[in-house]
Amino acid sequence: MKVYLDYTQSELDRQYDQRSLVPDPSPWMTPCVDASSSAKVAFNSHEDISYGDHPDELLDIFLPDGAGPWPLVIFCHGGAWKALSKDEAGFPAIPLVPSGIALAALNFGLAPDVPLDVIVGQVRRAVVHLKSNAAIWNLDPDRFFAAGHSSGAHLASLLAVTNWAALCGAPGLIKGLIAGSGPYDLEPVRLSARNDYLFLDEQTALALSPQSYLSANLPPAIFFWGGGELEEFQRQSRDLADVWASFGPTVERIFLKDFNHFEVGAEFLDPKSEPVRAMIKMILH
């Protein structure tokens, strides 16, 4: 019996289980974890900044040397909405900070203890906090960018479509999106085994999918994904890139032939990678 597109239940479950294709992601994740620790020592970093009342509502900031004001990349970590933290998410500072770009690595609650709509609210509050306190860290509030990988790309995409005018009086707050291999449309996620811990219903899945909020005011975006990934993750990136572009903003698509899901995420660490070079060009030009 088909439950989504041409997938049976077991096939769909496999499409949303990264370990079904890459049983051991450590060759790509371990360098990112190590680099996140190194960045705290190498750069002007401020750790465990509270942006809300929940104990998980913390962020780390990595700043370039000098006076600024600096453009800021707000980075949402992956982990299927249920794993990892900001402590493993500082690695994009390695290519960004020497280029004169600040990084904020966000922490937030994790499923199943924290519902996904609450997680989305948390990352939005983090952005409001960063804007309100931009002068403290010499950040340029007119140059905020959202980035993420995997489930973090989903969260970053929602930041890019948020009605910031209603939240903090700053329409167009996010000036660009850099998204690697995200599950953006949550309907197939809801129908997969991932819903055993996300507990999404049809209405919530729709409300937490960026496709529900696309408009003519979208910022430019960079979408990248790998040819060695699960087909659903490739489709998700292709589809959102296409519909995003249909509303008029500049959209860059980067296809990394033969890269698996975790290799795609590690691209945020490499100063010479195509996604990082495109990201820096978007921010500084």
C-alpha positions in Angstrom: 0.0 0.0 0.0 1.3 3.4 -1.0 1.3 6.0 1.8 3.2 8.9 0.0 4.0 9.3 -3.7 5.1 5.8 -4.7 6.4 4.8 -1.3 5.0 2.1 0.9 5.3 2.7 4.7 8.5 0.8 5.0 10.0 2.6 2.0 9.0 6.0 3.3 10.4 5.2 6.7 13.7 4.3 5.1 13.7 7.6 3.1 13.6 9.6 6.3 16.2 7.5 8.1 19.7 8.7 7.3 21.3 5.6 8.9 19.6 3.4 6.3 22.1 4.8 3.8 25.0 5.9 6.0 25.3 3.7 9.1 28.3 5.5 10.5 28.4 9.3 10.0 31.4 9.9 12.3 34.0 10.4 9.5 32.1 13.6 8.7 30.6 14.6 12.0 33.7 14.2 14.2 35.7 16.9 12.4 32.8 19.3 12.7 32.5 18.6 16.5 36.2 19.1 16.9 36.2 22.3 14.9 33.3 23.6 17.0 35.5 23.2 20.1 38.5 24.7 18.3 36.6 27.8 17.2 35.8 28.7 20.8 39.5 29.0 21.4 40.6 30.4 18.1 38.1 33.3 17.9 36.6 36.0 20.0 33.7 33.8 21.3 30.9 34.5 23.8 29.3 31.3 25.1 26.0 30.4 26.7 24.2 33.6 26.0 20.7 33.3 27.2 17.9 34.4 24.8 14.9 33.2 26.8 13.7 31.6 30.0 14.1 27.9 29.0 17.4 26.4 30.0 17.9 25.2 26.4 17.5 28.8 25.1 21.2 29.6 24.7 23.5 30.6 21.9 27.2 31.1 21.2 28.6 34.0 19.2 31.9 33.9 17.3 33.2 37.4 16.2 35.8 38.6 13.9 38.6 40.9 15.1 38.0 44.6 14.8 35.2 47.0 15.4 32.5 45.8 13.0 29.6 46.1 12.6 29.7 42.5 11.3 27.2 40.6 9.2 25.8 37.6 11.0 25.1 34.1 10.0 22.5 32.5 12.4 23.2 28.7 12.3 20.7 26.0 13.2 22.2 22.6 13.9 20.8 19.4 12.5 20.1 16.1 14.3 16.6 15.2 13.2 15.2 17.8 15.7 16.1 15.4 18.5 19.8 15.4 18.9 23.0 17.6 19.0 23.3 21.1 20.4 25.1 24.4 19.8 28.3 22.9 21.2 28.5 20.9 17.9 27.4 23.8 15.7 30.2 26.3 15.9 32.2 24.8 13.0 30.9 27.3 10.3 32.9 29.9 12.2 36.1 28.4 10.8 35.5 29.7 7.3 33.2 32.7 8.2 35.0 34.5 11.0 38.3 35.0 9.1 36.2 36.4 6.2 34.7 39.1 8.5 31.4 37.4 9.2 30.1 36.6 12.7 28.4 33.4 13.6 25.7 32.7 16.1 25.2 28.9 16.8 21.8 28.4 18.3 20.7 25.9 21.0 17.1 25.0 21.4 14.9 22.3 22.9 14.8 18.8 21.3 12.0 16.4 20.5 10.2 14.5 21.9 10.5 16.6 25.1 9.9 19.8 23.2 7.2 20.0 20.4 8.5 21.2 17.1 6.3 24.3 17.1 8.0 25.3 20.4 11.4 24.7 18.8 10.5 27.0 15.9 9.4 29.6 18.4 12.7 29.3 20.2 14.9 29.9 17.2 12.7 32.9 16.3 13.2 34.3 19.8 16.9 33.9 19.4 16.9 36.0 16.3 14.9 38.7 18.0 17.3 38.7 20.9 20.3 39.0 18.5 18.7 41.9 16.8 17.8 43.7 20.0 21.3 43.3 21.3 23.2 43.7 18.1 25.2 46.7 19.4 26.6 44.7 22.3 28.5 42.4 19.9 29.0 45.0 17.1 26.6 43.1 14.8 24.9 44.7 11.8 21.2 44.1 12.2 20.7 44.9 8.5 22.8 41.9 7.5 21.4 38.9 9.2 21.4 35.6 7.3 19.9 32.2 8.3 21.7 28.9 7.7 21.4 25.3 8.6 21.9 21.6 7.6 19.3 18.9 7.6 16.6 19.6 10.3 18.6 22.8 10.9 18.0 23.8 7.3 14.3 23.4 7.9 14.5 25.7 10.9 16.6 28.2 9.0 14.1 28.2 6.1 11.3 29.1 8.6 13.4 32.0 9.8 13.7 33.2 6.2 9.9 33.3 5.8 9.0 34.6 9.3 6.8 37.7 9.6 9.5 39.7 11.4 7.4 42.9 11.2 4.9 41.3 13.5 7.5 39.9 15.9 9.9 42.8 16.2 9.0 45.5 13.8 11.8 44.6 11.3 10.4 43.4 8.0 12.9 41.6 5.8 15.2 40.9 8.8 16.7 37.8 7.2 18.6 38.9 4.1 19.5 35.4 2.8 19.1 31.7 3.4 21.8 29.1 3.1 20.2 25.6 3.4 21.8 22.2 3.1 19.7 19.1 2.6 16.7 20.0 4.7 13.3 18.2 5.0 11.2 21.3 4.3 7.8 19.8 3.5 6.8 18.1 6.7 3.8 16.1 5.3 6.0 13.1 4.3 7.9 13.5 7.6 4.5 13.3 9.4 3.7 10.1 7.6 7.1 8.5 8.3 8.5 6.8 11.4 9.9 10.2 12.5 6.4 11.1 13.7 6.9 8.6 16.5 8.7 11.4 18.3 7.5 14.5 16.5 3.8 13.9 17.0 2.8 16.1 14.1 -0.8 16.2 12.9 -1.7 17.3 9.4 -2.4 20.9 10.4 0.8 21.3 12.3 2.9 19.8 9.6 1.4 22.4 7.2 1.9 25.2 9.6 5.6 24.3 10.1 6.5 23.9 6.4 8.1 27.0 4.8 6.0 26.4 1.6 3.0 27.7 3.5 4.6 31.2 3.8 6.2 31.9 0.5 5.6 35.3 -1.0 7.1 38.0 -3.3 9.2 39.3 -0.3 11.5 36.2 0.0 15.2 36.8 0.5 17.7 35.2 -1.9 18.6 31.6 -1.1 21.3 29.0 -1.6 20.1 25.4 -1.6 22.6 22.6 -1.7 22.3 18.8 -1.5 24.2 15.7 -2.5 23.7 13.1 -5.2 24.5 10.3 -2.7 21.6 11.2 -0.4 18.3 9.6 0.1 16.0 10.5 -2.8 13.4 12.2 -0.6 16.0 14.6 0.7 17.2 15.4 -2.9 13.6 15.9 -3.9 12.8 18.2 -1.0 15.8 20.5 -1.9 14.9 20.5 -5.6 11.3 21.3 -5.0 11.8 24.1 -2.5 14.5 25.7 -4.6 12.1 25.7 -7.6 9.1 27.1 -5.8 11.3 29.7 -3.9 12.7 30.9 -7.3 9.2 31.1 -8.7 8.5 34.0 -6.4 11.3 36.1 -7.8 14.4 36.1 -5.6 17.8 34.9 -6.7 18.2 31.2 -6.0 21.4 29.3 -6.3 21.3 25.5 -6.5 24.5 23.5 -5.7 24.4 19.8 -6.5 27.2 17.9 -4.9 27.6 14.8 -6.9 28.0 11.6 -4.9 28.0 13.4 -1.5 26.1 11.7 1.2 23.9 13.6 3.8 26.7 14.0 6.3 29.3 15.1 3.7 26.9 17.8 2.7 26.7 19.1 6.3 30.5 19.1 6.6 30.7 21.5 3.7 30.0 24.3 6.2 33.4 23.6 7.6 35.5 23.8 4.4 36.5 27.4 3.4 37.0 26.2 -0.2 33.7 24.3 -0.5 31.3 25.6 -3.1 28.5 26.2 -0.6 30.8 28.3 1.7 32.2 30.3 -1.2 28.6 31.0 -2.4 27.6 31.9 1.1 30.4 34.4 1.6 29.7 35.9 -1.8 26.1 36.4 -0.9 26.9 38.1 2.4 29.8 40.3 1.3 28.7 41.4 -2.2 
